[in-house]
Amino acid sequence: MMTGRRDSTELGGLISYGPNFPDLWRRAGDYVDKILRGAKPADIPVEQPTKFDLAINMTTAMALSLTVPQALLARADEVIE
């Protein structure tokens, strides 16, 4: 299973690639700060995620007899053993 959330990979999914949620929450706090300082919500531009995490669960890969390429492992933010 490939998901967009890292916690699914920690629970047994094979690979996850998706936005870094702590970074999104921090950036949401910036939005709240701007609004509390008087900015109109309609004037604040919508932003897309800029940080993404790649996590690979090697335990699941081994259980499925899959070989994960070294290049993919090198790019992973987290490899779960």
N, CA, C and O atoms as a CHARMM CRD file, in Angstrom:
* protein
*
  324
    1    1 MET  N      0.84300  -1.16300   0.00000 PROA 1      0.00000
    2    1 MET  CA     0.00000   0.00000   0.00000 PROA 1      0.00000
    3    1 MET  C      0.89500   1.23500   0.00000 PROA 1      0.00000
    4    1 MET  O      1.85500   1.31300   0.76600 PROA 1      0.00000
    5    2 MET  N      0.58200   2.17900  -0.84400 PROA 2      0.00000
    6    2 MET  CA     1.25700   3.47200  -0.85300 PROA 2      0.00000
    7    2 MET  C      0.25700   4.51000  -0.40700 PROA 2      0.00000
    8    2 MET  O     -0.86800   4.55300  -0.90300 PROA 2      0.00000
    9    3 THR  N      0.66800   5.35700   0.53900 PROA 3      0.00000
   10    3 THR  CA    -0.24600   6.35700   1.07100 PROA 3      0.00000
   11    3 THR  C      0.40800   7.73500   1.04300 PROA 3      0.00000
   12    3 THR  O      1.58600   7.88100   0.71600 PROA 3      0.00000
   13    4 GLY  N     -0.38000   8.72500   1.38900 PROA 4      0.00000
   14    4 GLY  CA     0.11600  10.08800   1.47300 PROA 4      0.00000
   15    4 GLY  C      0.44700  10.50100   2.88900 PROA 4      0.00000
   16    4 GLY  O      0.85700  11.63800   3.12400 PROA 4      0.00000
   17    5 ARG  N      0.27500   9.59200   3.83700 PROA 5      0.00000
   18    5 ARG  CA     0.53400   9.91600   5.24300 PROA 5      0.00000
   19    5 ARG  C      1.57300   8.96800   5.82600 PROA 5      0.00000
   20    5 ARG  O      1.47800   7.75100   5.67100 PROA 5      0.00000
   21    6 ARG  N      2.55400   9.53600   6.49200 PROA 6      0.00000
   22    6 ARG  CA     3.65200   8.74300   7.03000 PROA 6      0.00000
   23    6 ARG  C      3.20300   7.78300   8.12700 PROA 6      0.00000
   24    6 ARG  O      3.77000   6.69900   8.26100 PROA 6      0.00000
   25    7 ASP  N      2.21100   8.15400   8.90200 PROA 7      0.00000
   26    7 ASP  CA     1.77900   7.27700   9.99300 PROA 7      0.00000
   27    7 ASP  C      1.24100   5.95000   9.47500 PROA 7      0.00000
   28    7 ASP  O      1.32700   4.93800  10.17000 PROA 7      0.00000
   29    8 SER  N      0.68800   5.93800   8.26600 PROA 8      0.00000
   30    8 SER  CA     0.21700   4.67900   7.67600 PROA 8      0.00000
   31    8 SER  C      1.38300   3.74400   7.39300 PROA 8      0.00000
   32    8 SER  O      1.25700   2.52700   7.53100 PROA 8      0.00000
   33    9 THR  N      2.51200   4.31000   6.99900 PROA 9      0.00000
   34    9 THR  CA     3.70400   3.50300   6.74400 PROA 9      0.00000
   35    9 THR  C      4.24400   2.94400   8.05300 PROA 9      0.00000
   36    9 THR  O      4.71600   1.80700   8.09600 PROA 9      0.00000
   37   10 GLU  N      4.17900   3.73000   9.11200 PROA 10     0.00000
   38   10 GLU  CA     4.63600   3.25100  10.41700 PROA 10     0.00000
   39   10 GLU  C      3.77100   2.09600  10.91600 PROA 10     0.00000
   40   10 GLU  O      4.22700   1.26800  11.70500 PROA 10     0.00000
   41   11 LEU  N      2.51500   2.04300  10.45000 PROA 11     0.00000
   42   11 LEU  CA     1.59600   0.98900  10.87600 PROA 11     0.00000
   43   11 LEU  C      1.61000  -0.22900   9.96100 PROA 11     0.00000
   44   11 LEU  O      0.83800  -1.16500  10.17100 PROA 11     0.00000
   45   12 GLY  N      2.48600  -0.23100   8.93700 PROA 12     0.00000
   46   12 GLY  CA     2.60400  -1.41600   8.10400 PROA 12     0.00000
   47   12 GLY  C      2.47100  -1.18100   6.61200 PROA 12     0.00000
   48   12 GLY  O      2.65100  -2.11100   5.82500 PROA 12     0.00000
   49   13 GLY  N      2.15900   0.04400   6.20300 PROA 13     0.00000
   50   13 GLY  CA     2.10600   0.34600   4.77300 PROA 13     0.00000
   51   13 GLY  C      3.50200   0.27200   4.18100 PROA 13     0.00000
   52   13 GLY  O      4.48900   0.34900   4.91300 PROA 13     0.00000
   53   14 LEU  N      3.59600   0.12500   2.88600 PROA 14     0.00000
   54   14 LEU  CA     4.89300  -0.03700   2.23300 PROA 14     0.00000
   55   14 LEU  C      5.62600   1.29200   2.07000 PROA 14     0.00000
   56   14 LEU  O      6.76500   1.43900   2.51300 PROA 14     0.00000
   57   15 ILE  N      4.97300   2.25000   1.43800 PROA 15     0.00000
   58   15 ILE  CA     5.61700   3.53600   1.14100 PROA 15     0.00000
   59   15 ILE  C      4.61000   4.65600   1.35600 PROA 15     0.00000
   60   15 ILE  O      3.42100   4.50000   1.07700 PROA 15     0.00000
   61   16 SER  N      5.09800   5.78400   1.85200 PROA 16     0.00000
   62   16 SER  CA     4.25700   6.98000   1.90600 PROA 16     0.00000
   63   16 SER  C      5.04300   8.15500   1.34800 PROA 16     0.00000
   64   16 SER  O      6.24300   8.29400   1.58200 PROA 16     0.00000
   65   17 TYR  N      4.34500   8.98500   0.61600 PROA 17     0.00000
   66   17 TYR  CA     4.92400  10.21700   0.08600 PROA 17     0.00000
   67   17 TYR  C      3.83900  11.26300   0.15600 PROA 17     0.00000
   68   17 TYR  O      2.80800  11.14800  -0.50700 PROA 17     0.00000
   69   18 GLY  N      4.06700  12.27300   0.94900 PROA 18     0.00000
   70   18 GLY  CA     3.05700  13.30800   1.10400 PROA 18     0.00000
   71   18 GLY  C      3.60300  14.50000   1.85000 PROA 18     0.00000
   72   18 GLY  O      4.77400  14.53000   2.22800 PROA 18     0.00000
   73   19 PRO  N      2.74400  15.48800   2.06000 PROA 19     0.00000
   74   19 PRO  CA     3.19700  16.70900   2.71800 PROA 19     0.00000
   75   19 PRO  C      3.65700  16.44900   4.15300 PROA 19     0.00000
   76   19 PRO  O      3.16600  15.54500   4.82900 PROA 19     0.00000
   77   20 ASN  N      4.59800  17.25300   4.58800 PROA 20     0.00000
   78   20 ASN  CA     5.08600  17.20300   5.96600 PROA 20     0.00000
   79   20 ASN  C      4.07000  17.96100   6.82000 PROA 20     0.00000
   80   20 ASN  O      4.01600  19.19000   6.77800 PROA 20     0.00000
   81   21 PHE  N      3.26700  17.23200   7.59200 PROA 21     0.00000
   82   21 PHE  CA     2.17000  17.84100   8.33800 PROA 21     0.00000
   83   21 PHE  C      2.62800  18.80000   9.43100 PROA 21     0.00000
   84   21 PHE  O      1.98600  19.83700   9.59600 PROA 21     0.00000
   85   22 PRO  N      3.68800  18.53200  10.18700 PROA 22     0.00000
   86   22 PRO  CA     4.13300  19.54700  11.15200 PROA 22     0.00000
   87   22 PRO  C      4.46600  20.88400  10.48300 PROA 22     0.00000
   88   22 PRO  O      4.19300  21.94400  11.04600 PROA 22     0.00000
   89   23 ASP  N      5.05500  20.83500   9.28300 PROA 23     0.00000
   90   23 ASP  CA     5.33400  22.07000   8.55900 PROA 23     0.00000
   91   23 ASP  C      4.03200  22.76200   8.15600 PROA 23     0.00000
   92   23 ASP  O      3.93800  23.98700   8.22700 PROA 23     0.00000
   93   24 LEU  N      3.03000  21.99000   7.73600 PROA 24     0.00000
   94   24 LEU  CA     1.73600  22.58400   7.37400 PROA 24     0.00000
   95   24 LEU  C      1.08800  23.26000   8.57700 PROA 24     0.00000
   96   24 LEU  O      0.52000  24.34500   8.45400 PROA 24     0.00000
   97   25 TRP  N      1.17400  22.61900   9.73700 PROA 25     0.00000
   98   25 TRP  CA     0.57100  23.20200  10.94400 PROA 25     0.00000
   99   25 TRP  C      1.28900  24.49400  11.33600 PROA 25     0.00000
  100   25 TRP  O      0.65100  25.45900  11.75700 PROA 25     0.00000
  101   26 ARG  N      2.60800  24.51000  11.19800 PROA 26     0.00000
  102   26 ARG  CA     3.37100  25.71600  11.50000 PROA 26     0.00000
  103   26 ARG  C      2.95600  26.84900  10.56800 PROA 26     0.00000
  104   26 ARG  O      2.77400  27.98800  10.99800 PROA 26     0.00000
  105   27 ARG  N      2.81000  26.52500   9.30200 PROA 27     0.00000
  106   27 ARG  CA     2.41200  27.53900   8.33000 PROA 27     0.00000
  107   27 ARG  C      0.97700  27.99300   8.55600 PROA 27     0.00000
  108   27 ARG  O      0.65100  29.15400   8.30500 PROA 27     0.00000
  109   28 ALA  N      0.11200  27.09400   9.02800 PROA 28     0.00000
  110   28 ALA  CA    -1.25500  27.48900   9.37100 PROA 28     0.00000
  111   28 ALA  C     -1.22800  28.48000  10.52700 PROA 28     0.00000
  112   28 ALA  O     -2.02900  29.41400  10.57400 PROA 28     0.00000
  113   29 GLY  N     -0.30300  28.27200  11.45900 PROA 29     0.00000
  114   29 GLY  CA    -0.14700  29.22500  12.56300 PROA 29     0.00000
  115   29 GLY  C      0.24400  30.60900  12.05500 PROA 29     0.00000
  116   29 GLY  O     -0.18400  31.62200  12.60800 PROA 29     0.00000
  117   30 ASP  N      1.06100  30.64900  11.00100 PROA 30     0.00000
  118   30 ASP  CA     1.41800  31.93200  10.39500 PROA 30     0.00000
  119   30 ASP  C      0.18000  32.63000   9.83900 PROA 30     0.00000
  120   30 ASP  O      0.05000  33.84900   9.94700 PROA 30     0.00000
  121   31 TYR  N     -0.72600  31.85900   9.24500 PROA 31     0.00000
  122   31 TYR  CA    -1.97900  32.42000   8.73200 PROA 31     0.00000
  123   31 TYR  C     -2.81100  33.00300   9.87200 PROA 31     0.00000
  124   31 TYR  O     -3.33600  34.11100   9.76200 PROA 31     0.00000
  125   32 VAL  N     -2.92700  32.26000  10.95400 PROA 32     0.00000
  126   32 VAL  CA    -3.69400  32.72500  12.10700 PROA 32     0.00000
  127   32 VAL  C     -3.08600  34.01300  12.64300 PROA 32     0.00000
  128   32 VAL  O     -3.81100  34.95100  12.97700 PROA 32     0.00000
  129   33 ASP  N     -1.75700  34.06400  12.72600 PROA 33     0.00000
  130   33 ASP  CA    -1.07600  35.26800  13.19900 PROA 33     0.00000
  131   33 ASP  C     -1.41100  36.46100  12.32000 PROA 33     0.00000
  132   33 ASP  O     -1.70900  37.54200  12.82900 PROA 33     0.00000
  133   34 LYS  N     -1.36400  36.27700  11.00500 PROA 34     0.00000
  134   34 LYS  CA    -1.67700  37.37100  10.08400 PROA 34     0.00000
  135   34 LYS  C     -3.10900  37.85600  10.27200 PROA 34     0.00000
  136   34 LYS  O     -3.36000  39.06200  10.26700 PROA 34     0.00000
  137   35 ILE  N     -4.04400  36.93600  10.43800 PROA 35     0.00000
  138   35 ILE  CA    -5.45500  37.30200  10.61000 PROA 35     0.00000
  139   35 ILE  C     -5.64400  38.03400  11.93200 PROA 35     0.00000
  140   35 ILE  O     -6.35600  39.03700  11.98800 PROA 35     0.00000
  141   36 LEU  N     -5.01200  37.54100  12.99900 PROA 36     0.00000
  142   36 LEU  CA    -5.14900  38.20500  14.29600 PROA 36     0.00000
  143   36 LEU  C     -4.50600  39.59100  14.30000 PROA 36     0.00000
  144   36 LEU  O     -4.87100  40.43900  15.11400 PROA 36     0.00000
  145   37 ARG  N     -3.56600  39.82300  13.41100 PROA 37     0.00000
  146   37 ARG  CA    -2.93300  41.14600  13.30400 PROA 37     0.00000
  147   37 ARG  C     -3.69100  42.07400  12.36400 PROA 37     0.00000
  148   37 ARG  O     -3.26300  43.20100  12.11400 PROA 37     0.00000
  149   38 GLY  N     -4.83200  41.59100  11.83800 PROA 38     0.00000
  150   38 GLY  CA    -5.69200  42.47600  11.05200 PROA 38     0.00000
  151   38 GLY  C     -5.78000  42.19300   9.57100 PROA 38     0.00000
  152   38 GLY  O     -6.52800  42.88000   8.87500 PROA 38     0.00000
  153   39 ALA  N     -5.05400  41.21600   9.05300 PROA 39     0.00000
  154   39 ALA  CA    -5.13800  40.90900   7.62300 PROA 39     0.00000
  155   39 ALA  C     -6.49800  40.28800   7.31700 PROA 39     0.00000
  156   39 ALA  O     -7.04400  39.52000   8.11000 PROA 39     0.00000
  157   40 LYS  N     -7.02400  40.63500   6.16000 PROA 40     0.00000
  158   40 LYS  CA    -8.29100  40.04100   5.72100 PROA 40     0.00000
  159   40 LYS  C     -7.99000  38.65800   5.14400 PROA 40     0.00000
  160   40 LYS  O     -7.09700  38.52400   4.30600 PROA 40     0.00000
  161   41 PRO  N     -8.71700  37.63200   5.57600 PROA 41     0.00000
  162   41 PRO  CA    -8.46100  36.28200   5.05300 PROA 41     0.00000
  163   41 PRO  C     -8.51800  36.20700   3.52700 PROA 41     0.00000
  164   41 PRO  O     -7.77200  35.43900   2.92000 PROA 41     0.00000
  165   42 ALA  N     -9.38100  36.98500   2.91200 PROA 42     0.00000
  166   42 ALA  CA    -9.50600  36.94900   1.45500 PROA 42     0.00000
  167   42 ALA  C     -8.26400  37.51000   0.76500 PROA 42     0.00000
  168   42 ALA  O     -8.01700  37.21200  -0.40400 PROA 42     0.00000
  169   43 ASP  N     -7.48200  38.32000   1.48200 PROA 43     0.00000
  170   43 ASP  CA    -6.28800  38.91900   0.88800 PROA 43     0.00000
  171   43 ASP  C     -5.04100  38.06300   1.04700 PROA 43     0.00000
  172   43 ASP  O     -4.00400  38.35500   0.45100 PROA 43     0.00000
  173   44 ILE  N     -5.13600  37.01200   1.84400 PROA 44     0.00000
  174   44 ILE  CA    -3.98200  36.14800   2.06900 PROA 44     0.00000
  175   44 ILE  C     -3.97300  35.07000   0.98100 PROA 44     0.00000
  176   44 ILE  O     -4.96900  34.36800   0.80800 PROA 44     0.00000
  177   45 PRO  N     -2.86500  34.92800   0.24600 PROA 45     0.00000
  178   45 PRO  CA    -2.84000  33.93000  -0.82800 PROA 45     0.00000
  179   45 PRO  C     -2.86000  32.49700  -0.28100 PROA 45     0.00000
  180   45 PRO  O     -2.34000  32.21100   0.79700 PROA 45     0.00000
  181   46 VAL  N     -3.47000  31.62500  -1.05300 PROA 46     0.00000
  182   46 VAL  CA    -3.48400  30.20600  -0.71400 PROA 46     0.00000
  183   46 VAL  C     -2.12700  29.62900  -1.10400 PROA 46     0.00000
  184   46 VAL  O     -1.62100  29.89100  -2.19500 PROA 46     0.00000
  185   47 GLU  N     -1.54600  28.84700  -0.20800 PROA 47     0.00000
  186   47 GLU  CA    -0.24200  28.24400  -0.47500 PROA 47     0.00000
  187   47 GLU  C     -0.36700  26.73800  -0.58200 PROA 47     0.00000
  188   47 GLU  O     -1.24400  26.12300   0.02500 PROA 47     0.00000
  189   48 GLN  N      0.51500  26.16400  -1.35500 PROA 48     0.00000
  190   48 GLN  CA     0.58600  24.71000  -1.46500 PROA 48     0.00000
  191   48 GLN  C      1.72200  24.21000  -0.57000 PROA 48     0.00000
  192   48 GLN  O      2.62700  24.97200  -0.23000 PROA 48     0.00000
  193   49 PRO  N      1.67500  22.94400  -0.19400 PROA 49     0.00000
  194   49 PRO  CA     2.78000  22.40200   0.60600 PROA 49     0.00000
  195   49 PRO  C      4.10800  22.54800  -0.12500 PROA 49     0.00000
  196   49 PRO  O      4.17800  22.43900  -1.34900 PROA 49     0.00000
  197   50 THR  N      5.15400  22.79600   0.64700 PROA 50     0.00000
  198   50 THR  CA     6.48800  22.92800   0.06100 PROA 50     0.00000
  199   50 THR  C      7.43700  21.83900   0.54500 PROA 50     0.00000
  200   50 THR  O      8.46500  21.58900  -0.08600 PROA 50     0.00000
  201   51 LYS  N      7.10500  21.19100   1.65400 PROA 51     0.00000
  202   51 LYS  CA     7.92800  20.10500   2.18900 PROA 51     0.00000
  203   51 LYS  C      7.16000  18.79400   2.07600 PROA 51     0.00000
  204   51 LYS  O      5.98900  18.71400   2.44800 PROA 51     0.00000
  205   52 PHE  N      7.82000  17.78700   1.56900 PROA 52     0.00000
  206   52 PHE  CA     7.21700  16.46500   1.42500 PROA 52     0.00000
  207   52 PHE  C      8.12600  15.42300   2.07000 PROA 52     0.00000
  208   52 PHE  O      9.34800  15.57300   2.08400 PROA 52     0.00000
  209   53 ASP  N      7.51900  14.37200   2.60100 PROA 53     0.00000
  210   53 ASP  CA     8.26800  13.29400   3.24000 PROA 53     0.00000
  211   53 ASP  C      8.07100  11.99000   2.47300 PROA 53     0.00000
  212   53 ASP  O      6.96500  11.66500   2.04200 PROA 53     0.00000
  213   54 LEU  N      9.16300  11.25500   2.31400 PROA 54     0.00000
  214   54 LEU  CA     9.13400   9.92000   1.73000 PROA 54     0.00000
  215   54 LEU  C      9.55900   8.94400   2.81700 PROA 54     0.00000
  216   54 LEU  O     10.66500   9.04200   3.34900 PROA 54     0.00000
  217   55 ALA  N      8.68600   8.00600   3.14600 PROA 55     0.00000
  218   55 ALA  CA     8.99200   6.98600   4.15400 PROA 55     0.00000
  219   55 ALA  C      8.80800   5.60700   3.53200 PROA 55     0.00000
  220   55 ALA  O      7.86600   5.37400   2.77400 PROA 55     0.00000
  221   56 ILE  N      9.71800   4.70200   3.86000 PROA 56     0.00000
  222   56 ILE  CA     9.67800   3.34000   3.33000 PROA 56     0.00000
  223   56 ILE  C      9.74500   2.37600   4.50700 PROA 56     0.00000
  224   56 ILE  O     10.60100   2.50300   5.38200 PROA 56     0.00000
  225   57 ASN  N      8.83600   1.41700   4.51600 PROA 57     0.00000
  226   57 ASN  CA     8.81200   0.39600   5.56200 PROA 57     0.00000
  227   57 ASN  C      9.49800  -0.85600   5.02100 PROA 57     0.00000
  228   57 ASN  O      8.91400  -1.60600   4.23900 PROA 57     0.00000
  229   58 MET  N     10.73900  -1.07300   5.44300 PROA 58     0.00000
  230   58 MET  CA    11.50500  -2.21800   4.94900 PROA 58     0.00000
  231   58 MET  C     10.98000  -3.54300   5.48900 PROA 58     0.00000
  232   58 MET  O     11.13500  -4.57700   4.83900 PROA 58     0.00000
  233   59 THR  N     10.36200  -3.52900   6.67200 PROA 59     0.00000
  234   59 THR  CA     9.77300  -4.75400   7.21900 PROA 59     0.00000
  235   59 THR  C      8.67300  -5.25400   6.29200 PROA 59     0.00000
  236   59 THR  O      8.58600  -6.44900   6.00900 PROA 59     0.00000
  237   60 THR  N      7.83700  -4.33500   5.82200 PROA 60     0.00000
  238   60 THR  CA     6.76600  -4.70200   4.89000 PROA 60     0.00000
  239   60 THR  C      7.34200  -5.13500   3.55000 PROA 60     0.00000
  240   60 THR  O      6.86600  -6.10000   2.95300 PROA 60     0.00000
  241   61 ALA  N      8.36600  -4.43000   3.07400 PROA 61     0.00000
  242   61 ALA  CA     8.99400  -4.79600   1.80300 PROA 61     0.00000
  243   61 ALA  C      9.55600  -6.21500   1.86300 PROA 61     0.00000
  244   61 ALA  O      9.40300  -6.99100   0.91900 PROA 61     0.00000
  245   62 MET  N     10.20700  -6.54900   2.97600 PROA 62     0.00000
  246   62 MET  CA    10.75500  -7.90900   3.11800 PROA 62     0.00000
  247   62 MET  C      9.64100  -8.94500   3.21100 PROA 62     0.00000
  248   62 MET  O      9.77600 -10.04000   2.66500 PROA 62     0.00000
  249   63 ALA  N      8.55500  -8.62400   3.88800 PROA 63     0.00000
  250   63 ALA  CA     7.43000  -9.55900   4.00700 PROA 63     0.00000
  251   63 ALA  C      6.79900  -9.82300   2.64500 PROA 63     0.00000
  252   63 ALA  O      6.26500 -10.90600   2.40500 PROA 63     0.00000
  253   64 LEU  N      6.85800  -8.83300   1.75200 PROA 64     0.00000
  254   64 LEU  CA     6.30100  -8.98600   0.40600 PROA 64     0.00000
  255   64 LEU  C      7.34700  -9.46000  -0.60000 PROA 64     0.00000
  256   64 LEU  O      7.05600  -9.56800  -1.79100 PROA 64     0.00000
  257   65 SER  N      8.55700  -9.74200  -0.13100 PROA 65     0.00000
  258   65 SER  CA     9.68300 -10.16200  -0.97900 PROA 65     0.00000
  259   65 SER  C      9.98400  -9.13900  -2.07200 PROA 65     0.00000
  260   65 SER  O     10.24500  -9.49500  -3.22100 PROA 65     0.00000
  261   66 LEU  N      9.94300  -7.86500  -1.69200 PROA 66     0.00000
  262   66 LEU  CA    10.23900  -6.79000  -2.64200 PROA 66     0.00000
  263   66 LEU  C     11.64700  -6.26600  -2.40400 PROA 66     0.00000
  264   66 LEU  O     12.10100  -6.16900  -1.26400 PROA 66     0.00000
  265   67 THR  N     12.31900  -5.93700  -3.47200 PROA 67     0.00000
  266   67 THR  CA    13.62900  -5.31600  -3.38300 PROA 67     0.00000
  267   67 THR  C     13.44500  -3.82600  -3.63900 PROA 67     0.00000
  268   67 THR  O     12.95400  -3.42500  -4.69400 PROA 67     0.00000
  269   68 VAL  N     13.83900  -3.01800  -2.67600 PROA 68     0.00000
  270   68 VAL  CA    13.72700  -1.56000  -2.80800 PROA 68     0.00000
  271   68 VAL  C     15.06400  -1.04700  -3.33600 PROA 68     0.00000
  272   68 VAL  O     16.10300  -1.29400  -2.72400 PROA 68     0.00000
  273   69 PRO  N     15.05300  -0.34000  -4.46100 PROA 69     0.00000
  274   69 PRO  CA    16.31200   0.15000  -5.03000 PROA 69     0.00000
  275   69 PRO  C     17.06300   1.07800  -4.06600 PROA 69     0.00000
  276   69 PRO  O     16.45200   1.85400  -3.33000 PROA 69     0.00000
  277   70 GLN  N     18.38600   0.98200  -4.08500 PROA 70     0.00000
  278   70 GLN  CA    19.22200   1.81400  -3.22000 PROA 70     0.00000
  279   70 GLN  C     18.99000   3.29900  -3.47900 PROA 70     0.00000
  280   70 GLN  O     19.03500   4.10400  -2.54800 PROA 70     0.00000
  281   71 ALA  N     18.74300   3.66800  -4.73000 PROA 71     0.00000
  282   71 ALA  CA    18.50900   5.07600  -5.05400 PROA 71     0.00000
  283   71 ALA  C     17.25900   5.60300  -4.34000 PROA 71     0.00000
  284   71 ALA  O     17.23300   6.75200  -3.89800 PROA 71     0.00000
  285   72 LEU  N     16.23400   4.76900  -4.23100 PROA 72     0.00000
  286   72 LEU  CA    15.01000   5.16500  -3.53500 PROA 72     0.00000
  287   72 LEU  C     15.26400   5.24200  -2.03700 PROA 72     0.00000
  288   72 LEU  O     14.77700   6.16000  -1.37700 PROA 72     0.00000
  289   73 LEU  N     16.01400   4.30100  -1.49300 PROA 73     0.00000
  290   73 LEU  CA    16.34600   4.33600  -0.06500 PROA 73     0.00000
  291   73 LEU  C     17.16600   5.57100   0.28600 PROA 73     0.00000
  292   73 LEU  O     17.00200   6.14800   1.36000 PROA 73     0.00000
  293   74 ALA  N     18.03900   5.96900  -0.61400 PROA 74     0.00000
  294   74 ALA  CA    18.88500   7.14400  -0.38100 PROA 74     0.00000
  295   74 ALA  C     18.06300   8.42500  -0.33600 PROA 74     0.00000
  296   74 ALA  O     18.42100   9.36700   0.37200 PROA 74     0.00000
  297   75 ARG  N     16.97200   8.46800  -1.08200 PROA 75     0.00000
  298   75 ARG  CA    16.11800   9.66200  -1.10000 PROA 75     0.00000
  299   75 ARG  C     15.11100   9.71000   0.03400 PROA 75     0.00000
  300   75 ARG  O     14.53000  10.76100   0.30300 PROA 75     0.00000
  301   76 ALA  N     14.90100   8.59900   0.69300 PROA 76     0.00000
  302   76 ALA  CA    13.87000   8.51800   1.73900 PROA 76     0.00000
  303   76 ALA  C     14.23800   9.39300   2.93300 PROA 76     0.00000
  304   76 ALA  O     15.39700   9.46100   3.34400 PROA 76     0.00000
  305   77 ASP  N     13.22200  10.06100   3.47800 PROA 77     0.00000
  306   77 ASP  CA    13.40400  10.83800   4.70400 PROA 77     0.00000
  307   77 ASP  C     13.44900   9.91900   5.91500 PROA 77     0.00000
  308   77 ASP  O     14.10200  10.22100   6.91400 PROA 77     0.00000
  309   78 GLU  N     12.74400   8.78700   5.81600 PROA 78     0.00000
  310   78 GLU  CA    12.72700   7.80800   6.90200 PROA 78     0.00000
  311   78 GLU  C     12.62400   6.40400   6.32200 PROA 78     0.00000
  312   78 GLU  O     11.79100   6.13200   5.45700 PROA 78     0.00000
  313   79 VAL  N     13.48400   5.52100   6.81300 PROA 79     0.00000
  314   79 VAL  CA    13.42000   4.10600   6.46300 PROA 79     0.00000
  315   79 VAL  C     13.10000   3.36400   7.74500 PROA 79     0.00000
  316   79 VAL  O     13.88000   3.37900   8.69800 PROA 79     0.00000
  317   80 ILE  N     11.93700   2.70800   7.76200 PROA 80     0.00000
  318   80 ILE  CA    11.49200   1.98000   8.93800 PROA 80     0.00000
  319   80 ILE  C     11.99700   0.55800   8.82600 PROA 80     0.00000
  320   80 ILE  O     11.68600  -0.14200   7.86300 PROA 80     0.00000
  321   81 GLU  N     12.77400   0.12700   9.80400 PROA 81     0.00000
  322   81 GLU  CA    13.36100  -1.21900   9.78800 PROA 81     0.00000
  323   81 GLU  C     12.46300  -2.19100  10.50100 PROA 81     0.00000
  324   81 GLU  O     12.78500  -3.37500  10.59400 PROA 81     0.00000
